[in-house]
């Protein structure tokens, strides 16, 4: 458990779910960002 504040604890399950969601968000494909990056390289 992770201590949040004086009356709230984060359970191991909640921590695992939050980490999993953060990892999925980090590696999610972003087509607009990829397109902007492609144009930036194309016209650089």
C-alpha positions in Angstrom: 0.0 0.0 0.0 1.1 3.5 -0.7 0.4 6.3 1.8 -1.5 9.1 0.0 -2.5 11.4 2.9 -3.8 11.1 6.5 -6.9 9.1 5.6 -6.4 7.6 2.1 -4.4 4.5 1.0 -3.8 3.2 -2.5 -4.3 -0.6 -2.7 -1.9 -2.7 -4.6 -4.7 -3.5 -7.1 -5.4 0.1 -7.7 -1.7 0.9 -8.1 -1.3 -1.9 -10.7 -4.4 -0.7 -12.7 -3.1 2.9 -12.7 0.4 1.8 -13.8 -1.1 -0.4 -16.5 -3.3 2.5 -17.8 -0.3 4.9 -17.8 1.8 2.4 -19.8 -1.0 1.8 -22.3 -1.4 5.6 -22.6 2.3 6.1 -23.1 2.5 3.6 -26.0 -0.8 4.4 -27.6 -0.6 5.2 -31.3 -1.3 8.9 -31.9 -1.9 9.5 -35.6 -2.0 13.3 -35.5 1.3 13.5 -33.6 2.8 11.0 -36.0 1.7 13.0 -39.0 3.0 16.3 -37.5 6.4 14.5 -36.8 6.4 13.2 -40.4 5.8 16.7 -41.9 8.4 18.2 -39.6 11.0 15.7 -40.9 9.8 16.1 -44.5 10.2 19.9 -44.5 13.2 20.2 -42.2 
